[in-house]
Amino acid sequence: MDKQKAAKIILIISFIPYGLVILSGIIGAVFGVDFCFDTDYGWDGFLIGALGACISMIYIPILPACLIYQIIYLIRSKIGVIKKIPFKKFLPVAGGIALVIIGVILVNNFEYEIGAAVQKNAAKNMLKRAEEKIEYDMAEYNLDGIFGFKDCIHDCILVDYDKNEVGLLYSAGLDEYWSVRLVPTDSKTVRNIESKYILQAEIPLDLPGKRLLTFSENPSNSHRTIAMVMEMSDGSVLYADEIREPDTGYVRYSGLNSSIFRIKDEEE
């Protein structure tokens, strides 16, 4: 087969994944697609279905490879200088560029997987040593819990009184875990925090704790926790202020603003 004809056939084949993305969107629109614990139809179902298929094909990565080939084919067919280069010389260069781009995507995915593994290990260790686990109903899972932990059915707050550490384990569409160390303070500092931020949640604790207060920065960020105050049964107070993601500096997401907390029964 002529090499140019073969290149055109590959070009046509490279558009098939886009068709699959659109098909996934249509299926989502007609039959519905589960997203954030609801089933969406119509335009929302189309967007979610198409986006899910698109992300899957980027992760593999099918779509980046197709897009790279299409760009290279367009450049070679339209730019005269490149068009004069023999196909057998041009192909290795184009393939090398494609491999570099795909390699960058795979490295980024690999880094994400490593980060997720580190996060999962930290959450597992916190689950083992936490003296208190407070479940809340931001989500209830049909799976074995967040990160696949069977002892965690709802999203939950983990409290380690020995280390004065509070951890949050939740999904919200993406499995996440983060923790913060609280330090001793006085009542004046607590009052300053209460006047500086908006109360997000007030959570009763078991002994030796009394209650945990979480705060958001402003109404538009009410789902993000920027400060915590933990009052102990002996009257002492611990707090953490300016709780932000270490890499981005964003206020930490928690979803505690709209949550109902599970109060333990006397028998438990």
N, C-alpha and C positions, 0 to 999 in steps of 0.2 A: 504494500500500500504506500502511496505517496506520503512523504513526511508532512507536507502542508495539509493534506486531507486528514491525516491522523490527528494533527494538532487541532483542526476545526472540530473533529468528532469529540476530542477530549474537552474542548471548550463548551460544546453543547451539553455534554455530560456534567460539567462542572456547575451548571445551573440547576440541576435536579435537587440538591439540598435546599435551595431557596423555595422550591415548590413544596418540599416536605414541611418546611417551616410554616408556610401559608396553610397547608393541609391540616397541620396540628392546630392552628388558630381556628380554622373552620370547625374542626371536631370539638374544640373547647367551647365555641360559640353555640353549637347545636346541642351537644350532650352535657355541657357543663364541665368545669374543671375545679378541683379542690384547691383553695388558696387561703392561707391564714384562717383555717378552720371554718371556712364558708365555701359554698359552691357558687361559682359565678358563671353566668350565661351571657349571650349576646356579645356586645362589643368588648366588655370587660373579659369575658371568657376567651374571646379571640386573642386579645392582647396577651393575656396570661399564658394561653396555650402556645402561641407563637414565640413568646419570649422564652418559655421553658425549653422548647425545641432548639431555639437559637443558642441558648446558653450551653445546652448539651453538646451541640455540634461545634461550639467554640472550644469546649473543654477537651474534646477528643484529640486533635482539632480538625474537623472537616471543613467548616466554613472558611477559616483563615487560609487553608491550602487552596481552596477553590478561588478565593478572592485574589490571592497572589498570582495564580496561574492566569486569571482573567486580565489582571493589570499588565502582566508581562506580555501576554498575547497582544493586547491592545497597543502597547508601546512598540513592540516589534513590527506590527502590521502597519502602523501609522507614521513612524519616524524613519525617514529614508536612510539615514546613516546606519541605524541598527538593523534595518531591514536587509542591508547588503551583507551583514555578517552571516556566514554559513550556519545553518541550523545546528549542526553537530558541535560547533564551537560556542554557540549562544546558549544551548541547553544546559551545559554544566554550570555556567555562570548563573543563569536563572535559577537552576536547582539549588545552587549554593545559597543564593539570597533567600529563597523560600525556606531552606533548612534553618538558616540563622533566625528568621522571624518566628518560625514554628518552635525553634529551640528556646527563644526568649519566653514564648507563651508557656511552654512546658516547665521551664525553670520557675516562672511565677506561680504556676499551679503547685509545683513541688514545695516551694516556700510556704504557700498557703497550707498545704497538708501538714508540713512540719509544725507550723504555728497552731493548727487545730489539734495536733497530737499533744503538744505541750500544754495547751489549754485543758484538754481532756484529762491529762494526768494530774494537773493541779486540782481540777474539780473532784477527781476520784479521791485524792489525798484529803481534801477538805471534807468530803462526805464521811470519810473514815474517822476523822478526829473531831468533828463538830459535836458540841454538847447539845445543840438545839437545831432543829430543822423546822422552819415555818413554811408550809406550803401555801401558795396563793393561786387564784384561778384565772390568771391571764390566759392560760391554756390548759386543757386536759387532753392527755395523749392516748391514742389507741395503741401506741407502741409501748415499749418497755421503759418509757421515761426518757428524759433528756439525756443525750449522749448514749442512749441504750442502757442507762442505769436502772435496774429493776426496782430499786428502793426509792425512786423519785418519780412520782406519777404526775404531779403538777410542777409548775415552776416553783422554785423555793429559795428562801433565804437561809443561809447556814451561819450559825454563830459559834465561834470558838472563844470561850471565855478565858482560857489559859493564855492565849496569844492576843486577846482583844481584837479579834479579826472577824469581819463580816463578809461573807461571800454571797454572790447572786448567781444562780444557775437557772437559765431560762432558754427558751427557743425563739419565739417571735419570728418564726420562719427560718432562722439560722441559729444553730446551737451556739450558745455563748456562755462564758463564765468569766467573772472578774471578782476580785476581792479587794478589801481595803483595811488597813490597820487603823484603829482608833486610839487616840492618845488622851491622857487625863487633861481635864480643864476645870474651870470654875463656873459658877452659875452665871457670872457676868458675860463670859464668852458665849454661853448657850443662848442667853437673851440676845446677844449681838447676832448670832446666826438666825434666830427666829425672826428678827427684824430685818435682816438682810435678804432672806430668801422666802419662798412660799412653801408652806407645809404640804408635803406630798403624801405621806402616809404616817399613821401612828400605829405601831404594832406591839401588842403585849408580849412580854417575854417570861420565861420560867426563871426560877431562882438559879443563879444569883443575880440575873437580870431583872429589870422592872418593865421597861418599854424602850422601843427603838423608834426614833423619829427620823424620817428622811425628808429632804428638801429639794425642790427644783429651783432653777434660776429665775424663771419668769413663766407666765401662762403659756406662751408659745412653745416652751421647752418643758412642759409639765410632766412628760414621760421620761425625762432624763434626770438622774440624781446627781446633784452637785455637792451635797453635804449630808452628814449623818450625825445624830446625837443618840448615845445610848446611856440611859439612866439605870444605875444599878440599885438593887434592893437596900444596900448599905448607905445610900445617899450620894455616892460618888458618881461622877459624870465623865463619859468619854466622848470624843468627837473626831470627825474628819471633815475638813473643808477643802474646797477646790478639787473635787474628785473628777479627774479628767483622764481620757485615754492617753497613755504615754507617748504614742507615736504621732497622733494627730492633734492632741490638745482639745478634742471635743469633749463636751460633758457626757458622762457615761449614761447609756440607755438602760432603763430598768423596767419601765412599764408599771411601776408601783402606784401611779396616780389613779388608776382605775381598777385597782385590784381589791378583791375580798379575801381576807386571810382566814385560814383554817384554825379555829380555836380548838385546842386539844380537849378531849373529854377527861373527866376525872380519873377514869379507869386506865387511861393511856400513860 
